[in-house]
Amino acid sequence: MDTLNDIHVETIPVLFNQLTEHDYEQIVFCQDKSTGLKAIIAIHNTTLGPGLGGTRMYNYKNENDAITDVLRLSRGMTYKAAISGINLGGAKAVIIGDPRKIKNEAFMRRFGRFVDNLGGKYITAEDIGTTTRDMEYIKMETGHVTGLPEIMGGGGDPSPVTAYGVYLGMKACVNEVYGSDSVEGKKILVEGVGKVGSALVRRLVKEGAKVMIADVNEEALASLAKETGASVVSLSEVFDQDMDIYSPCALGATLNTENISQMKCAIVSGAANNQLADEHIHGQMLLDKGILYGPDYLINAGGLINVYTELNGYNRDIAMKTTETIYDVTRDIIAISKREQISTYQAANKMAEQRIQSIGRIHLNY
């Protein structure tokens, strides 16, 4: 794999074109030879407040993949905060490497110093490949971190709150399609049974849904199936299933042209970020096929709401209560989509952008 020091000069204009297209504010490349740290921090928009977004650690094939991911994720955080009505901007960080092999205290503390150098413009939190323990290490170097363990006054694991928001967004979609928000008897396939996916499965099973689960982790699948009675489906056969709801809760981009053409469901509603492989094409494709899409960055915002609550003195009841607004906002997005004959993704973007623009105008008047 190339190093960050090997980025070719000719790629710089391409990168600036990417930043300009969606109006990113800043991208920071971080490297530390002594620990082996290679990280990228992308700050998309800070109109509503400092950019908050988790640090994802993943063994990317190359730096271009890492850049693409961090740019998409940071922009998604801007929209997630805006549509959730909280005073945060959008940012994200990715660390390149296998978290099981190279992550340790020195490694994470060095990353914490890079976060601190941004002076509060970026607030980090946990994400795929990082943990609350990692946030403790980062906290040793900067105050610009959230997602801390409960013993340190933080909110601990945010996944139950994220799952609750997805559950509510799903119920709002079910209400639109079936006239009642009950998921009892609905055939729901949850792809990805990590912390959020498994918490969602437990809620759905408790309400009487007929749940199918799929994941690369066969051990996790077997354990959850035994606990909940959910049936296991091979990843290669996900889109062959007859289901009412498809719930992607793993990595993004599962909603692509091939998969959508195969889908046999009425609703897509899941926790994964960036579910649409191409937001311009696949949101409309779902609409044309008559599949109701719960915009990912709206219904999975519970985790962001949870860590945002932490910034002002954590209270789980407040976090859960605020997350409940996802149901009503989802209903509003569906109404806009129907009224204006646009996809729910376009409707969600429109609502988020209107809030950013209105607050931006206030700031310009200072």
Buried (B, 14 or more C-beta within 10 A) or exposed (E): EEEBEEBEEEEEEEBEEBBEEEEBBBBBBBBBEEBBBBBBBBBBBBBBBBBBBBBBBBBBEEBBEBBEBBBBBBBBBBBBBBBBEBEBBBBBBBBBBEBEEBBEEBBBBBBBBBBBBBEEBBBBBBBBBBBBEBBBBBBEBBEBBBBBBEEEEBBBBBBBBBBBBBBBBBBBBBBBBBEEBBBEEBBBBBBBBBBBBBBBBBBBBEBEBBBBBBBEEEEBBEEBBEEBEBBBBEEEEBBEBEBBBBBBBBBBBBBBEEBBEEBEBBBBBBBBBBBBBEBEBBBBBBBEEEBBBBBBBBBBBBBBBBBBBBBEEBEBEBBBEBBEBBBEBBBBBBEBBEEEEBBBBBBBBBBBBEBBEEBEEEEEEE
